[in-house]
Amino acid sequence: MKLRRILAPTDFSPLSERGVTEAASLARSVGAELVLLHVVEPAVMGADLYGAAAMATVLEEVHQSSRQALARAVDKIKKRGQRCRGVIGNGGAATAIVDTAARLRIDLIVLATHGRSGFSHLLLGSVAERVVRSATCAVLTVPSRNARGALKRRNRKR
């Protein structure tokens, strides 16, 4: 399979930066274009008119700040000679990632995972898990440092 486009979702956190770093390295090594995706998940807003108007203003400010942060991230990668572009998605993270990948004909999605387990996984769910189940392209997950540490601790106990 020839990798032409690699999608790296980011929320600009140190965790998602690990996924972006791995995706950029892979894209550079195979000559693929890197597409950074930031998803804006609108908060649930009240039904009254004032609340809706205020939320629209807040949402526009969030979009503006997201576009600026994404542009900085793309520029940083482009300075290393890597082909890269940024895309803003809307809605739930997993759905937006899968939909963007299909729309842009992405060959591989690379995303970092929190490595949660037990109750916190049950409570919070996993964007990565939903993406793996729903994506029509390959998905590479990059474990967080915490997940790697937990795996090493588990293996030492055996």
Backbone torsions as a table, in degrees:
resi	resn	phi	psi	omega
1	MET	NA	128.4	176.9
2	LYS	-87.2	124.9	176.9
3	LEU	-89.4	114.1	178.6
4	ARG	-103.6	-37.3	-178.4
5	ARG	-135.6	129.7	178.2
6	ILE	-118.7	129.6	179.8
7	LEU	-100.8	130.3	177.5
8	ALA	-125.7	101.9	175.8
9	PRO	-68.6	144.5	179.2
10	THR	-144.2	141.2	169.6
11	ASP	-113.2	11.8	177.7
12	PHE	71.4	12.7	177.3
13	SER	-84.2	162.3	175.7
14	PRO	-57.4	-35.7	178.8
15	LEU	-63.3	-50.2	-179.1
16	SER	-68.0	-26.1	176.9
17	GLU	-61.8	-33.8	176.3
18	ARG	-60.8	-43.4	178.3
19	GLY	-65.1	-42.0	179.5
20	VAL	-63.8	-42.6	179.2
21	THR	-60.4	-46.0	178.5
22	GLU	-64.1	-42.5	180.0
23	ALA	-63.9	-41.8	179.8
24	ALA	-65.0	-41.8	178.6
25	SER	-62.3	-45.3	178.8
26	LEU	-64.9	-45.2	179.8
27	ALA	-59.7	-42.8	179.6
28	ARG	-63.1	-41.4	-176.0
29	SER	-70.9	-26.1	-179.4
30	VAL	-108.0	0.9	178.8
31	GLY	73.9	28.5	-179.4
32	ALA	-93.5	159.0	172.9
33	GLU	-80.8	138.6	176.3
34	LEU	-101.3	130.6	177.3
35	VAL	-116.6	116.7	175.8
36	LEU	-90.4	132.8	179.6
37	LEU	-120.5	126.4	171.3
38	HIS	-116.3	127.4	-178.1
39	VAL	-104.1	128.9	174.9
40	VAL	-98.2	116.9	179.6
41	GLU	-100.4	105.3	-178.2
42	PRO	-64.0	138.4	177.1
43	ALA	-73.2	154.8	175.7
44	VAL	-70.2	129.2	-176.7
45	MET	-113.5	158.7	178.1
46	GLY	-66.0	162.7	-175.6
47	ALA	-84.9	-15.1	-176.3
48	ASP	-74.5	157.9	-174.8
49	LEU	-62.2	-43.0	-179.4
50	TYR	-62.6	-44.3	179.4
51	GLY	-61.6	-41.4	-179.8
52	ALA	-65.8	-41.4	179.8
53	ALA	-66.4	-43.4	179.3
54	ALA	-64.5	-40.9	-179.6
55	MET	-65.3	-37.4	178.0
56	ALA	-61.3	-39.9	178.8
57	THR	-66.1	-45.6	179.2
58	VAL	-62.2	-44.4	-179.1
59	LEU	-62.0	-39.7	177.6
60	GLU	-65.0	-38.9	177.4
61	GLU	-65.4	-39.4	177.8
62	VAL	-64.3	-43.1	178.0
63	HIS	-61.3	-44.2	-179.2
64	GLN	-61.7	-47.2	-179.9
65	SER	-66.3	-35.3	177.2
66	SER	-65.2	-42.8	178.3
67	ARG	-61.2	-40.8	179.9
68	GLN	-66.3	-45.9	179.6
69	ALA	-63.8	-40.0	179.4
70	LEU	-66.2	-41.4	178.1
71	ALA	-61.1	-40.3	177.4
72	ARG	-63.8	-43.0	-179.9
73	ALA	-64.2	-42.3	178.9
74	VAL	-64.4	-45.6	179.7
75	ASP	-59.8	-40.9	179.2
76	LYS	-59.4	-42.5	179.9
77	ILE	-72.0	-40.4	179.5
78	LYS	-63.3	-32.2	179.1
79	LYS	-63.4	-21.8	176.8
80	ARG	-88.2	6.8	177.2
81	GLY	86.0	11.9	-178.0
82	GLN	-94.8	134.1	172.7
83	ARG	-67.8	129.0	-175.3
84	CYS	-156.1	145.5	171.8
85	ARG	-143.9	161.1	-178.5
86	GLY	-115.2	148.9	179.4
87	VAL	-137.1	138.0	174.4
88	ILE	-102.7	129.9	175.9
89	GLY	-112.5	163.8	-179.9
90	ASN	-129.1	149.4	175.0
91	GLY	105.1	-157.6	178.0
92	GLY	-67.6	141.9	-173.6
93	ALA	-59.4	-51.1	-176.2
94	ALA	-61.5	-45.8	-179.7
95	THR	-63.3	-43.3	-179.7
96	ALA	-64.8	-38.0	178.8
97	ILE	-64.7	-48.7	-178.5
98	VAL	-64.9	-44.2	-179.9
99	ASP	-64.2	-42.1	179.1
100	THR	-64.7	-41.8	178.8
101	ALA	-60.4	-43.3	179.5
102	ALA	-67.3	-45.2	-177.1
103	ARG	-63.3	-38.3	-176.6
104	LEU	-94.2	4.8	-178.7
105	ARG	54.0	52.3	179.4
106	ILE	-73.2	140.3	179.0
107	ASP	-91.6	-27.8	-176.9
108	LEU	-151.3	134.1	172.6
109	ILE	-104.9	130.3	176.7
110	VAL	-119.4	119.0	179.0
111	LEU	-141.6	147.0	-179.7
112	ALA	-80.0	152.3	177.8
113	THR	-120.1	150.9	178.9
114	HIS	-76.3	-26.9	-177.7
115	GLY	75.6	24.8	178.1
116	ARG	-71.2	151.6	175.2
117	SER	-143.8	174.8	175.5
118	GLY	62.7	-138.3	-173.3
119	PHE	-63.2	-41.7	-178.4
120	SER	-64.4	-34.5	176.5
121	HIS	-67.7	-43.2	179.6
122	LEU	-62.6	-42.7	-177.8
123	LEU	-71.7	-46.5	-173.7
124	LEU	-92.6	-19.9	-177.1
125	GLY	72.3	-172.1	-179.6
126	SER	-143.2	116.7	175.9
127	VAL	-60.3	-44.5	-178.5
128	ALA	-58.9	-43.3	-179.6
129	GLU	-62.0	-43.4	179.3
130	ARG	-66.6	-37.0	178.0
131	VAL	-65.7	-46.1	179.7
132	VAL	-57.5	-41.7	-178.8
133	ARG	-71.2	-29.3	-171.0
134	SER	-105.3	-22.4	-173.5
135	ALA	-67.2	146.3	176.8
136	THR	-97.2	3.6	176.4
137	CYS	-122.7	177.0	178.9
138	ALA	-67.8	148.8	178.4
139	VAL	-130.5	128.6	175.9
140	LEU	-112.2	122.4	177.5
141	THR	-102.0	138.9	-179.7
142	VAL	-111.7	113.7	-177.6
143	PRO	-69.5	147.2	176.1
144	SER	-70.1	167.2	176.1
145	ARG	-59.3	-39.6	180.0
146	ASN	-61.2	-41.1	-179.9
147	ALA	-66.2	-40.7	178.7
148	ARG	-64.6	-41.2	178.8
149	GLY	-63.3	-41.4	179.0
150	ALA	-65.0	-39.1	179.2
151	LEU	-64.9	-42.9	178.8
152	LYS	-62.9	-42.6	179.5
153	ARG	-63.3	-40.9	178.5
154	ARG	-63.1	-43.7	-178.7
155	ASN	-66.5	-33.3	178.3
156	ARG	-67.5	-31.5	-178.2
157	LYS	-70.8	-22.3	-176.8
158	ARG	-74.7	NA	NA
